[in-house]
Amino acid sequence: MVIVRCIGPDEFFLERVVFPFELLSFLAPPDSVVQIWTHGLGGAELRESLSVNDLCMDELISEPGMAEASDGVSALHQNEPAWQQAS
């Protein structure tokens, strides 16, 4: 089990517990940081810190400011960033 935290601009924060063999996908603003934490003998330990840009799945983005869900449904509000629409 690990804890995934995504911290971004404009007070964006996402934290999820991910179990073995579980997949996690999410939308986040550009320039966010993804942290992976585990539990050790001394408490929580930061295992890895990655830029969300390194984890981006380019095939899901059809045009700037417009996100497409994995089932092919386009985001409804083109004026809002895609990561705000997913909440």
N, C-alpha and C positions, 0 to 999 in steps of 0.2 A: 504494500500500500504506500502511495506517495501523495503528497499534497501539492497541487499545482496552483500557483498564484500568478495572475497577470495584472500588472500595474501599469497604468498608462496616463496620458495627459487628461486634463479636464475631469479629474477625480474618478477616472475609470478604475475599477477594482473587481476582479473575479477570483474566487477561490473555490476549488473543488477537490474532493478526495477521489483518487483514482485507484481502483483495485487492479490486481494482476489480470491481464488479458482484456481489460476494459479499454475502449477507445474514447478519446475526448476530442471533440471539435468545437470551436467557438469563433466568434468574430470579435476582433479587437481593433482599436485605433492604431494607425501607424506609429512607430517609435515607442511602442509599449515594450515592457520587459516581462518575460516569462521565467518564473523561478520554480524549481522543482525541489521540494523538501522531503526528507525522510525522518523517521524517528530512530534515534540512536540511544545508547545507554545514558548519555548526558542530556537528552531532550531532543528537540528538533534540530536537524542539521541541514544546511543549504547544500544540495548536491550539485546543482547546475543552474546557471543563469544565462538565458538566451534572448536575443532580440526577436521580437515577433516577426520582423521582416525575414529572418532566416527560416521561419517555420511556415511562411505563407504558401497557400495552395493557389497558384496563379490561375489554374483552369476554372476556378469558381468565380473569378472576377471578369465580367463581360466588358465593362467600361468604367472609367473613373467615377467614383461616387455611387455606383450601382452594383449591388451584390446580388448574386443568384444563389438560391438555396440548392442543396444537393439533390432535391427532387425535381429541379428545373423550374420552380416557381420564382419569378422575379420579385425583388423587393418592391413594396408598394410606395414608399415615400422616398422619392428621389432627392428631396431637399435635405434629408437627414443622412448622416454617415451610416453606413451599413451596420456598424457595431451597435449603434443606438436602436436600430430597428429590431434586433434580435432579442431584446430584453422583454 
